[in-house]
Amino acid sequence: MSSNVAGPPRTSLSEYVVQVLRERLATGQLAPGEHLRETELADELDVSRGPVREALAMLEAEGAIEIRRHRGAFVSVLTSEDVDEVHTLREAIEVLAAERAATRMSEEHIAELDRILAAMKVTSGSVEPQEAVRLDLSFHDVMYDAADHVRLRRVWRSIRSQVSFFLYTRNVNFPDFPTVGFPEHKELRDALCSGDPAHARSAAAEHLSGAYTRLSQLDLPSRREATRRRRASS
């Protein structure tokens, strides 16, 4: 089977498959409810079915996909409960990350934030949703690194792919990143560099409220409704 996908690296094959699928989930190449077939993925990515199966199990643990008995793996359908749960969990860890980062920002961290902000600033006019997601997450990755908290970074990594998918959904439905991306992140950057943990916590919570408010406006099914639709289509 021909494919434009580059061959697997020498690192863990299952991690390679996870990275490919995460990118496709984040950029909308894989649609909610889409069936992920092990054999087809293995052929396309030039790996055996074992690494694909391991990768799907990892993505299921993150909530990005669901594995149905005797039917296989399917991309998770975004529900209103998903948006609320990921937002509240992210807010809980992000305000802590911001609080810690405010007193731990190095010159290198500040320089990297400013580099990302410069890239955000030049997106005024238009930007692809996936590029907006990349810039957004890169900014927050720096904050978590500056927080200097191993377990906090671990939790962030565990939900990062879901946040990525949510941000992509937000940017597709509300393409205002060129207008709000730079100023909103600039405010957070200034709070993180203020040396004031309380100010940084407040700024982080305020920053997250925008994306949550926009996603909450979408006509998403409830978890119960999504389950009912899935059973009806079985």
C-alpha positions as CSV (number, residue, x, y, z in Angstrom):
1,M,0.0,0.0,0.0
2,S,1.5,3.3,-1.1
3,S,1.8,6.2,1.4
4,N,3.3,9.6,1.8
5,V,4.0,8.9,5.4
6,A,7.8,8.7,6.3
7,G,9.0,5.4,7.5
8,P,9.2,4.6,11.2
9,P,12.3,5.9,13.2
10,R,14.6,3.7,15.2
11,T,12.8,4.7,18.4
12,S,9.8,2.8,19.9
13,L,7.5,1.8,17.1
14,S,4.4,2.2,19.3
15,E,5.5,5.7,20.2
16,Y,5.9,6.4,16.5
17,V,2.4,5.3,15.7
18,V,1.0,7.3,18.7
19,Q,2.7,10.5,17.4
20,V,1.3,10.0,13.9
21,L,-2.2,9.4,15.2
22,R,-2.0,12.3,17.6
23,E,-1.1,14.6,14.8
24,R,-4.0,13.4,12.7
25,L,-6.4,13.8,15.6
26,A,-5.2,17.3,16.4
27,T,-5.4,18.4,12.7
28,G,-8.8,16.9,12.0
29,Q,-7.5,14.3,9.6
30,L,-9.3,11.7,11.7
31,A,-13.0,12.5,12.2
32,P,-15.0,11.8,15.4
33,G,-16.4,8.3,15.2
34,E,-14.0,7.2,12.5
35,H,-13.0,3.5,12.5
36,L,-9.3,2.9,13.0
37,R,-8.4,-0.4,11.4
38,E,-5.2,-2.1,12.8
39,T,-4.3,-3.8,9.5
40,E,-4.6,-0.7,7.4
41,L,-2.6,1.4,9.8
42,A,0.1,-1.2,10.1
43,D,0.4,-1.4,6.3
44,E,0.4,2.4,5.8
45,L,3.0,3.1,8.6
46,D,5.1,0.0,7.7
47,V,5.0,-1.6,11.1
48,S,3.5,-4.8,12.5
49,R,0.1,-4.9,14.1
50,G,1.6,-5.1,17.6
51,P,2.9,-1.5,17.8
52,V,-0.4,-0.3,16.3
53,R,-2.4,-2.2,19.0
54,E,-0.1,-0.8,21.7
55,A,-0.5,2.7,20.3
56,L,-4.3,2.4,20.2
57,A,-4.3,1.3,23.9
58,M,-2.3,4.3,24.9
59,L,-4.6,6.7,23.0
60,E,-7.6,5.0,24.6
61,A,-6.1,5.6,28.1
62,E,-5.8,9.3,27.1
63,G,-9.5,9.4,26.0
64,A,-8.7,10.2,22.4
65,I,-10.2,6.9,21.1
66,E,-12.4,4.2,22.3
67,I,-12.0,0.5,21.8
68,R,-15.3,-1.4,21.4
69,R,-15.4,-5.1,22.0
70,H,-15.5,-7.2,18.8
71,R,-15.7,-4.0,16.7
72,G,-12.2,-2.3,17.0
73,A,-11.0,1.2,17.7
74,F,-12.9,4.4,16.9
75,V,-12.1,8.1,17.3
76,S,-13.9,9.5,20.3
77,V,-16.8,11.8,19.8
78,L,-16.5,15.1,21.6
79,T,-19.2,15.6,24.1
80,S,-20.2,18.5,26.3
81,E,-19.0,16.5,29.4
82,D,-15.6,16.0,27.7
83,V,-15.2,19.8,27.2
84,D,-16.1,20.5,30.9
85,E,-13.9,17.7,32.3
86,V,-10.8,18.6,30.3
87,H,-11.3,22.3,31.0
88,T,-11.6,21.9,34.7
89,L,-8.7,19.4,34.9
90,R,-6.5,21.7,32.8
91,E,-7.4,24.7,34.9
92,A,-6.5,22.9,38.0
93,I,-3.0,22.0,36.8
94,E,-2.4,25.2,34.8
95,V,-2.9,27.6,37.6
96,L,-0.4,25.6,39.6
97,A,2.0,25.6,36.7
98,A,1.7,29.4,36.3
99,E,2.1,30.0,40.0
100,R,5.3,28.0,40.1
101,A,6.6,29.3,36.8
102,A,6.2,32.9,38.0
103,T,9.2,32.5,40.4
104,R,11.2,30.1,38.2
105,M,11.3,31.7,34.8
106,S,14.8,31.6,33.3
107,E,16.2,33.9,30.6
108,E,15.9,31.0,28.2
109,H,12.2,30.4,29.1
110,I,11.4,34.1,28.5
111,A,13.3,34.1,25.2
112,E,11.4,31.1,24.0
113,L,8.0,32.6,25.0
114,D,9.0,35.8,23.2
115,R,10.0,33.8,20.1
116,I,6.6,32.1,20.1
117,L,4.8,35.3,20.7
118,A,6.6,36.9,17.7
119,A,5.3,34.0,15.5
120,M,1.8,34.5,16.9
121,K,1.9,38.2,16.1
122,V,2.7,37.7,12.4
123,T,-0.3,35.4,12.0
124,S,-2.6,38.4,11.9
125,G,-4.8,38.0,8.8
126,S,-5.0,34.2,8.6
127,V,-3.5,31.1,10.1
128,E,-4.2,27.4,9.6
129,P,-6.0,25.8,12.6
130,Q,-3.2,23.3,13.1
131,E,-0.5,26.0,13.1
132,A,-2.5,27.9,15.7
133,V,-2.7,24.8,17.8
134,R,1.1,24.2,17.5
135,L,1.9,27.8,18.6
136,D,-0.6,27.7,21.4
137,L,0.6,24.4,22.9
138,S,4.3,25.3,22.4
139,F,3.7,28.4,24.6
140,H,2.1,26.3,27.3
141,D,4.9,23.7,27.1
142,V,7.4,26.4,28.0
143,M,5.3,27.4,31.1
144,Y,5.1,23.8,32.3
145,D,8.8,23.3,31.8
146,A,9.5,26.5,33.8
147,A,7.3,25.2,36.6
148,D,9.9,22.6,37.3
149,H,7.5,19.9,38.6
150,V,8.0,16.5,37.1
151,R,4.6,15.1,38.1
152,L,2.8,18.2,36.9
153,R,4.5,17.9,33.5
154,R,3.4,14.2,33.4
155,V,-0.2,15.1,33.9
156,W,0.0,17.8,31.3
157,R,1.4,15.3,28.8
158,S,-1.4,12.9,29.6
159,I,-4.1,15.4,28.5
160,R,-2.1,17.4,25.9
161,S,-3.4,15.4,22.9
162,Q,-7.0,16.0,24.1
163,V,-6.3,19.7,24.6
164,S,-4.8,19.7,21.1
165,F,-8.0,18.3,19.6
166,F,-10.1,20.7,21.6
167,L,-8.1,23.7,20.4
168,Y,-8.3,22.5,16.8
169,T,-12.1,22.2,17.1
170,R,-12.2,25.7,18.7
171,N,-10.1,27.2,15.9
172,V,-12.1,25.6,13.1
173,N,-15.4,26.9,14.6
174,F,-14.0,30.2,15.8
175,P,-11.2,31.3,13.5
176,D,-10.2,34.3,15.5
177,F,-6.7,33.2,16.6
178,P,-5.1,35.9,14.4
179,T,-7.0,38.5,16.4
180,V,-6.8,37.1,20.0
181,G,-3.9,34.6,20.0
182,F,-1.1,37.2,20.4
183,P,-2.7,39.6,22.9
184,E,-4.1,36.9,25.1
185,H,-0.8,35.0,25.3
186,K,1.1,38.3,25.7
187,E,-1.0,39.0,28.8
188,L,-0.2,35.6,30.2
189,R,3.5,36.0,29.3
190,D,3.7,39.3,31.2
191,A,2.0,37.7,34.3
192,L,4.4,34.7,34.2
193,C,7.4,37.1,34.1
194,S,6.0,39.4,36.8
195,G,7.4,37.3,39.7
196,D,4.0,37.4,41.3
197,P,2.5,33.9,41.8
198,A,-1.0,35.1,42.6
199,H,-1.1,37.3,39.5
200,A,0.1,34.4,37.4
201,R,-2.6,32.1,38.8
202,S,-5.3,34.6,38.0
203,A,-4.0,35.3,34.5
204,A,-3.8,31.6,33.7
205,A,-7.4,31.0,34.8
206,E,-8.6,34.0,32.8
207,H,-6.6,32.8,29.8
208,L,-8.3,29.4,29.7
209,S,-11.8,30.8,30.1
210,G,-11.8,32.1,26.5
211,A,-11.4,28.7,24.8
212,Y,-13.8,27.1,27.2
213,T,-16.5,29.7,26.5
214,R,-16.2,29.2,22.8
215,L,-16.3,25.4,22.9
216,S,-19.3,25.6,25.3
217,Q,-21.2,27.5,22.5
218,L,-20.9,24.5,20.1
219,D,-23.9,22.2,19.7
220,L,-22.1,19.1,21.2
221,P,-24.0,16.0,22.2
222,S,-24.2,14.9,25.8
223,R,-22.3,11.7,26.6
224,R,-25.6,9.9,26.9
225,E,-26.7,11.1,23.5
226,A,-23.4,10.1,21.9
227,T,-23.8,6.6,23.4
228,R,-27.3,6.4,22.1
229,R,-26.2,7.4,18.6
230,R,-23.4,4.9,18.6
231,R,-25.7,2.1,19.6
232,A,-28.2,3.1,16.9
233,S,-25.5,2.9,14.2
234,S,-24.2,-0.5,15.4
